[in-house]
Amino acid sequence: MMGLCQRKIDLLREFVDFTCEQCHKTEDIVGILRPHRIKRGCQGGTYEHRNIKMCCESCHKKFHEYEF
C-alpha cells in the first residue's frame, strides 16, 4: 500500500492549522507533523483522510508504543 505524497501531507498539515491533533501543540514547538493511520495498515487501514490523524513525532511514537 502506498503512503501519502508530500503535497497531500502538506495540505493535511495546513488543514489542522499546523497543530498536533493529539497534544494540540503547534509545529513551531514540536516540529513537522506526521500522518498517523488510526486503523493500522495491517488491520486494513488506508490513507484516506478520515483514517489519518496528524501528529507530532512524540505523539506518533506513543501511538506506536500503545500509550494512547
Secondary structure, DSSP 4 states (H G I P E B T S, - for coil): -----HHHHHHHHHHTTTB-TTT--BHHHH-S-EEEESS-GGGT----GGGEEEE-HHHHHHHHTT--
